[in-house]
């Protein structure tokens, strides 16, 4: 099992950002950010947990860094 670096939060945050951007199209600017359903965002985080990039991260560590997160509608890709 791969260990989380001592800077776990920045390492995990970097993984979350990288995973969110993988396969994403070009970002588009707009005046009004899109509405983001919190349930969809939560479901997305739950699905990421089972992907190969996140399998080495324990459930407790993943939960510690993702529980309570909310989507930022200013940052989006389509």
C-alpha positions as CSV (number, residue, x, y, z in Angstrom):
1,X,0.0,0.0,0.0
2,X,1.3,3.5,-0.9
3,X,1.8,5.8,2.1
4,X,0.3,9.3,2.2
5,X,3.1,11.9,2.3
6,X,3.5,13.8,5.5
7,X,2.0,16.8,3.7
8,X,-1.2,14.6,3.3
9,X,-3.7,17.4,2.9
10,X,-1.8,19.0,0.1
11,X,-1.0,15.7,-1.5
12,X,-4.6,14.6,-1.3
13,X,-5.9,17.9,-2.5
14,X,-3.6,17.7,-5.4
15,X,-5.0,14.3,-6.3
16,X,-8.5,15.6,-6.0
17,X,-7.8,18.5,-8.4
18,X,-6.0,16.2,-10.8
19,X,-8.8,13.7,-10.8
20,X,-11.4,16.4,-11.3
21,X,-9.5,17.7,-14.3
22,X,-8.8,14.4,-15.9
23,X,-10.9,14.1,-19.0
24,X,-12.5,17.5,-18.5
25,X,-13.1,19.7,-21.5
26,X,-11.9,23.2,-21.9
27,X,-13.1,25.5,-19.2
28,X,-15.6,28.1,-20.3
29,X,-16.0,31.5,-18.6
30,X,-19.5,32.8,-18.0
31,X,-21.0,35.6,-16.0
32,X,-23.2,33.4,-13.7
33,X,-21.7,30.2,-12.4
34,X,-23.9,27.1,-13.0
35,X,-26.0,25.7,-10.1
36,X,-24.3,22.6,-8.6
37,X,-26.5,20.1,-6.9
38,X,-24.8,19.2,-3.6
39,X,-26.0,15.6,-3.9
40,X,-24.4,15.3,-7.4
41,X,-21.1,16.7,-6.0
42,X,-21.2,14.3,-3.0
43,X,-22.0,11.4,-5.4
44,X,-19.0,12.4,-7.6
45,X,-16.7,12.4,-4.6
46,X,-18.0,9.0,-3.6
47,X,-17.3,7.6,-7.1
48,X,-13.8,9.0,-7.1
49,X,-13.0,7.1,-4.0
50,X,-13.2,3.8,-5.9
51,X,-11.0,4.9,-8.8
52,X,-7.4,3.5,-9.1
53,X,-5.8,6.9,-8.2
54,X,-7.6,6.9,-4.8
55,X,-7.5,3.2,-3.9
56,X,-4.3,3.6,-1.9
57,X,-5.9,6.2,0.3
58,X,-7.6,4.7,3.4
59,X,-11.3,5.4,3.8
60,X,-10.6,7.3,7.0
61,X,-8.1,9.6,5.3
62,X,-10.4,10.2,2.3
63,X,-13.3,11.0,4.6
64,X,-11.2,13.3,6.7
65,X,-10.2,15.4,3.6
66,X,-13.5,15.3,1.7
67,X,-16.3,15.3,4.3
68,X,-18.0,18.7,4.3
69,X,-16.5,19.8,1.0
70,X,-18.8,21.8,-1.2
71,X,-18.4,22.4,-4.9
72,X,-17.2,25.9,-5.9
73,X,-19.4,26.9,-8.8
74,X,-16.7,29.5,-9.9
75,X,-14.5,26.5,-10.9
76,X,-16.0,24.3,-13.4
77,X,-15.3,22.4,-16.6
78,X,-17.7,20.9,-19.1
